[in-house]
């Protein structure tokens, strides 16, 4: 089978899984997950879920309670893509879905009080497909964003804007059809250029000029709740990149599990991506002297030779829990 056909087959596998999962009642979720996943399935999720090693665990711990809380759930996708993984020398195929899970928040979830109103859970999911089965998943979701919608405020006032985040400005992120491989290669090159620029400190450039090497001037950085969204290089440097660099020391990059691209979109995730120590001030939190891990997903849209938009998922609950602050328990009283 040609590579493009293999990518399309993997997309079809995940699309079929979503169709059945989203159309199922709560009781049927376990059987559907077992049908579409391999026997050695691995699922990586945000705090308090972390890693699960079988479909039944994922169904009972995550999907069934969430679906029981967010009634009439819809999957509102903004990006759907697939490609070969650069990290394993382009051997494995991963399918990526990003958007919101929307429903009526009618029952509490994780101690977060129900509102009886529409609620939207930001998510991004990487799925590795082998022989028609999903054998590995990384699903990152912005629980603090849901907490804010329920009237809880787990973090001090953030530096950027709190929003229900839109999809790509171009509305071209849903790539169910075959894409030009050359476009994906160009996107992956732009992402790698940005990663390399971040790691190069041997220059006299200002932070803004360093960012201009990889980003359009009117870039959009859609960050997680607790940090927020920023628009333009100047405001991104002021509202996130600058405070982030100033707020941590001894940053260590741990690498990615997957990094891929298709068309004008691409992204990566790690488990964890970074290890670092807070020096105080970032997100209004104190210095702790404790190293912690950040689990991150980044999704990008390329425009020409540079990056234009970036959707970011960081497990901030896990990171601050490692620092001795259980923000979920503190905000919900559980």
C-alpha positions in Angstrom: 0.0 0.0 0.0 1.3 3.5 -0.9 2.2 5.8 2.0 -0.7 8.2 1.2 -3.1 5.3 1.2 -1.7 4.1 4.5 -2.3 7.6 6.0 -5.8 7.6 4.6 -6.5 4.2 6.1 -5.3 5.3 9.5 -7.6 8.4 9.3 -10.5 6.1 8.4 -9.8 3.9 11.4 -9.8 6.9 13.8 -12.8 8.5 12.1 -14.8 5.3 12.5 -13.8 5.0 16.1 -15.0 8.6 16.8 -18.3 8.0 15.0 -19.1 5.0 17.1 -17.7 6.4 20.3 -19.6 9.7 20.0 -22.8 8.0 19.0 -22.8 5.4 21.8 -24.6 5.5 25.1 -22.5 5.6 28.2 -22.8 1.8 28.8 -21.5 1.0 25.3 -18.3 2.9 25.5 -16.2 0.1 26.9 -17.1 -2.3 24.2 -16.4 0.2 21.4 -13.0 1.1 22.9 -12.1 -2.5 23.1 -13.1 -3.1 19.5 -11.0 -0.3 18.2 -7.8 -0.6 20.3 -5.1 -3.2 20.5 -4.4 -5.6 23.4 -1.3 -3.6 24.4 -3.1 -0.2 24.3 -1.5 2.7 26.1 -3.4 5.9 26.8 -1.8 9.1 28.2 -4.0 11.7 29.7 -3.9 14.8 31.9 -3.9 14.9 35.7 -5.7 13.3 37.5 -5.9 10.5 34.9 -2.2 10.0 33.8 -1.4 6.7 32.0 -3.8 3.8 31.5 -2.9 0.5 29.9 -6.2 -0.9 28.6 -9.3 0.3 27.0 -11.5 -0.7 30.0 -9.5 1.6 32.3 -9.8 4.5 29.9 -13.6 4.0 29.5 -14.3 3.6 33.2 -12.0 6.3 34.5 -12.4 9.0 31.8 -15.0 8.6 29.0 -17.9 7.2 31.0 -17.8 9.8 33.8 -17.2 12.6 31.3 -20.1 11.6 29.1 -22.3 11.2 32.1 -21.6 14.8 33.0 -21.5 16.5 29.6 -24.9 15.4 28.3 -25.5 15.3 24.5 -21.8 15.6 23.8 -20.6 16.8 20.4 -17.1 16.5 19.1 -16.3 19.8 17.4 -13.1 19.3 15.5 -11.0 22.1 14.2 -8.0 20.0 13.1 -7.9 16.4 11.8 -4.7 15.2 10.2 -2.3 12.2 10.0 1.3 11.6 9.1 4.4 9.6 9.7 6.4 10.2 12.9 9.7 12.0 12.5 10.8 10.8 15.9 11.0 7.1 14.9 12.4 7.9 11.5 9.0 8.0 9.9 8.0 4.5 10.7 4.7 4.9 12.6 1.5 6.7 11.6 -0.3 9.0 13.9 -3.7 10.6 13.5 -4.4 13.9 15.3 -7.7 15.4 16.3 -8.0 18.8 17.9 -11.0 20.9 19.0 -13.6 20.9 21.7 -15.9 18.4 23.4 -19.1 20.3 23.9 -22.1 19.3 26.0 -24.6 20.4 28.6 -22.7 20.4 31.9 -25.6 18.7 33.9 -23.6 16.6 36.4 -20.4 17.3 38.4 -17.1 16.0 37.0 -13.9 15.7 39.0 -15.6 17.8 41.7 -16.2 20.6 39.2 -19.8 21.7 39.8 -22.4 21.3 37.1 -23.8 24.5 35.5 -26.7 23.3 33.4 -25.2 25.3 30.6 -23.1 24.6 27.5 -19.5 23.7 28.4 -16.6 23.1 26.1 -13.6 21.0 27.0 -10.5 21.8 24.8 -8.8 18.7 23.7 -6.1 17.4 21.4 -5.6 13.7 20.7 -2.7 11.8 19.0 -3.5 8.2 18.0 -1.0 5.7 16.7 -2.6 3.2 14.3 -1.2 -0.2 13.5 -3.1 -2.8 11.4 -6.4 -1.0 11.8 -6.2 -0.7 15.6 -5.4 2.2 17.8 -2.5 1.0 19.9 -1.3 4.3 21.6 -3.1 7.5 22.5 -2.0 10.8 24.0 -5.1 12.9 24.8 -4.5 16.2 26.5 -7.4 18.4 27.7 -7.7 21.7 29.4 -9.5 20.9 32.7 -8.8 24.4 34.1 -10.7 25.9 31.2 -13.7 23.8 32.1 -13.3 24.9 35.8 -13.4 28.6 34.8 -16.6 28.0 32.8 -18.1 26.6 36.1 -17.1 29.7 38.0 -13.9 28.3 39.6 -10.6 30.1 39.3 -7.7 27.7 40.0 -5.0 30.2 39.0 -4.2 33.9 39.8 -5.1 36.4 37.0 -3.2 35.3 33.9 -0.9 37.3 31.6 -2.9 36.7 28.4 -6.5 36.3 27.4 -9.0 33.6 28.6 -11.1 32.5 25.6 -13.0 29.6 24.1 -10.5 29.2 21.4 -11.4 29.1 17.7 -9.9 26.9 15.1 -7.6 28.0 12.3 -8.2 31.3 10.7 -8.2 29.6 7.3 -10.7 26.9 8.2 -8.5 24.3 6.5 -7.6 22.1 9.4 -10.0 19.2 8.6 -7.9 17.1 6.2 -10.0 14.0 5.6 -8.7 13.9 2.0 -5.2 13.2 0.7 -2.8 16.1 1.0 0.3 17.1 -1.0 3.3 15.5 0.8 5.5 18.5 -0.1 3.3 20.8 1.9 3.7 18.6 5.0 7.4 18.4 4.6 7.5 22.2 4.4 5.4 22.5 7.6 7.6 20.0 9.5 10.7 22.0 8.4 9.1 25.2 9.7 8.4 23.5 13.1 11.9 22.1 13.3 13.4 25.5 12.5 11.4 27.0 15.4 12.5 24.2 17.8 16.2 24.8 16.8 15.8 28.6 17.2 14.4 28.1 20.7 17.5 26.1 21.6 20.0 28.5 20.2 21.0 31.0 22.9 24.3 32.0 21.2 23.1 35.3 19.6 22.6 38.9 20.4 19.0 39.1 19.2 16.1 40.5 21.3 13.4 38.0 22.2 11.1 39.6 19.6 13.7 39.4 16.8 14.5 35.8 17.8 10.8 34.9 17.4 10.7 36.7 14.1 13.0 34.0 12.7 10.2 31.5 12.9 6.9 33.4 13.3 4.8 35.8 11.4 4.5 39.2 13.0 0.7 38.7 13.6 1.2 35.3 15.1 -1.6 33.8 17.3 -0.6 31.7 20.3 -3.6 29.9 21.8 -2.3 29.0 25.2 -3.9 27.0 28.1 -6.0 28.4 30.8 -3.7 29.9 33.5 -1.5 31.5 30.7 -4.0 32.5 28.0 -3.9 33.5 24.4 -1.6 36.1 22.8 -1.7 38.0 19.5 1.4 39.4 17.7 5.0 38.7 18.4 5.3 41.8 20.7 2.4 40.7 22.9 3.4 37.0 22.9 6.9 38.0 24.1 5.3 40.2 26.8 2.5 38.0 27.9 4.0 34.5 27.8 7.5 33.8 26.3 9.3 36.5 28.4 7.6 35.6 31.7 8.1 31.9 31.0 11.8 32.3 30.4 12.2 34.5 33.5 10.1 32.1 35.7 12.1 28.9 35.4 15.7 27.7 35.6 17.6 24.6 34.6 15.3 23.8 31.7 15.9 20.4 30.2 14.2 19.3 26.9 13.3 15.6 27.2 12.3 15.1 23.6 9.1 14.2 21.8 7.2 10.9 21.4 5.7 12.1 18.1 6.4 15.0 15.7 4.5 15.0 12.4 2.8 17.2 9.8 0.3 17.1 7.0 -0.5 20.0 4.7 -0.1 23.3 6.4 -0.5 21.8 9.9 1.7 19.8 12.2 2.5 19.2 15.8 4.2 17.2 18.5 3.8 15.9 22.1 6.1 14.6 24.8 5.7 12.7 28.1 7.1 14.9 29.4 8.5 17.5 27.0 10.3 19.6 29.6 11.7 19.4 33.1 12.4 22.6 34.9 12.4 24.4 38.3 10.2 27.4 39.1 12.2 30.5 40.2 9.0 32.3 41.3 6.5 34.7 39.8 5.3 32.6 36.8 1.5 32.3 36.9 1.6 34.0 40.3 3.3 30.9 41.9 6.2 30.9 44.3 9.7 29.4 43.8 9.7 25.9 45.2 13.2 24.5 44.6 11.4 21.4 43.1 12.0 20.2 39.6 8.8 19.3 37.7 7.7 17.9 34.4 5.6 19.6 31.7 3.5 17.4 29.4 2.8 19.5 26.3 1.0 19.2 23.0 1.7 21.9 20.3 -0.3 22.1 17.1 0.8 24.6 14.4 -0.5 26.2 11.2 2.1 27.3 8.7 1.7 30.2 6.3 4.4 30.4 3.7 7.8 29.7 5.3 6.8 30.7 8.8 4.4 29.7 11.6 1.2 31.6 12.0 -0.9 29.9 14.7 -0.1 27.7 17.6 -2.6 25.8 19.9 -0.9 24.7 23.1 -2.0 22.2 25.8 0.1 22.0 29.0 -0.8 19.8 31.9 -0.5 22.6 34.5 -2.5 20.7 37.1 0.2 17.9 37.0 3.1 20.4 37.0 1.9 22.4 40.0 0.8 19.2 41.8 4.4 18.1 41.6 5.2 21.4 43.3 2.9 20.5 46.2 -0.2 22.4 45.1 -3.2 20.4 44.2 -5.1 23.0 42.3 -8.0 20.8 41.4 -8.7 19.8 45.0 -8.1 23.3 46.2 -10.6 24.8 43.8 -13.3 22.1 44.2 -12.9 21.5 47.9 -12.4 17.8 47.4 
